[in-house]
Amino acid sequence: MDNLASSFDGKTVAVMGLGKSGTASARALAAAGARVLAWDDQAEGRAQAEELGVTLYDLTSADWSKIDLLVWSPGIPHIHPQPHPVAEAARAAGVKLVCDIELLCAANPGARAVAITGTNGKSTTTTLTGHVLAGLGSPLAVGGNLGVPALDLPALGLDGTYVLELSSYQLELLDQARFDVAVLLNITPDHLARHGGMPGYVAAKASMFDRLPAGGTAIVAVDDLHSAEIHLKQSHRKDVVVRAISAEKSVKGGIYAPDGILIDDSEGKAIEVIDLRKVASLPGRHNWQNACAAYAAARACGMEPAAIAQRLATYPGLRHRQELVAIIDGVRYVNDSKATNADAAEKAMVCYDRIYWIAGGQAKEGGIESLCPLFPRVVRAFLIGEAAASFADTLSGSVTYEICGTLDAAVHRARDVALSHPGEGAVVLLSPACASWDQFKSFEHRGDVFRDLVNSLSGERSAA
């Protein structure tokens, strides 16, 4: 990114972690004229980065008095559950830790930035917001925690807009970054070990609103207690516009869709904008909330309601999030691999009545206890990965289950069982409620494998 040169030419910058974002940062900084000291704790990461032209330097023995900044990969713990020695050494020398989002904002101070976070729904909302804002016809880039690393995004001028998905890991690694529009969707327990508990996790999410300049817009869903408390705090501010959104109830002066009809009451007129129940790519109440958030963000960027409605209606959907892969012999196969915790899985499960559920992987806090009210919808569960035994204990007595171990076995057993119970509405749903790291490289990899397995099944296919 050429604009980095004005901020980092001649500086010495350390980069810790050489995954996609770290490698992109190291290469962009070197191209901008910085002296880059790049390292990864894993030999594989170092080797892959070196193949891409990144020069390695062991940061465990660095002289931090000669380093201006440390770009930290958000995926690497630095404080909790235990301090990383490189992070400790940098902080002791007064060197700030930031992530690549900080560099993006520094390199493009004139571009508009729309930041989106939440425990669940942020990827759908980010892509949906990007899809809607594309209707403005001005330069646009979508990325961050989603897909394209920040420093692989194009440089944008004064008329450009970045739509950025931000994780709690990224938010705690920001310094001077500013956002014109900040969106919070929800907060439920997740990543607690990384933040030292729930208060730390909530604080990381809430910190996004500290980065709004005067005249910025705070968009906060009020459908959970933690987010509602953050909205209440923000509502006392006089320097920014604060807009509540909800998929559960009407909110005065806000954007809401409790019955699936998106209502804009931002000017006190309760205007009906679009019937979201007719948008096939946005099924379920959680997607109504996502649509309210995208609508509110687009309004903050100057789009008119009718134009936003038109774009919402043409949203193609997000890969790995309730993605309909195929309908084979009347059975729908849905890839919801992005559901890496129970709360995310719940969003998909409420949309179907006869579920052949593929679940399991690397368990998150709380397991699947919170899903018990939805167990009557599950005809049978097919359990995979490390969590199979613990999930079986939770399901015992409520849901018939099979421990399949692998996704391959689960897909084929789910197909056979679904076909042996004829009837309308059968859905083989991969919604694991778990991380993927025990058997796959990522949730995307898991979803891709599921898609390939489904596409290899025999049978009569029909259109959605």
Secondary structure by P-SEA (a helix, b strand, c coil): ccccccccccbbbbbccccaaaaaaaaaaaaaccccccccccaaaaaaaaaabbbbbcccccccccccccccccccccccccccaaaaaaaaacbbbbcaaaaaaaacccbbbbbbbcccaaaaaaaaaaaaacccccbbbbbccccccccccccccccbbbbccccaaaaaacccccccbbbbcccccccccccccaaaaaaaaacccccccccbbbbbbcccaaaaaaaaaacccccbbbbbbbcccccccbbbbcccbbbbccccccccccccccccccccaaaaaaaaaaaaaaaaacccaaaaaaaaaaccccccccccccccccbbbbbccccccaaaaaaaaaaccccccccccccccccccccccccccccbbbbbccaaaaaaaaacccbbbbbcccaaaaaaaaaaaaaaccccccccccccccccccccccaaaaaaaaaaaaaacccccccc
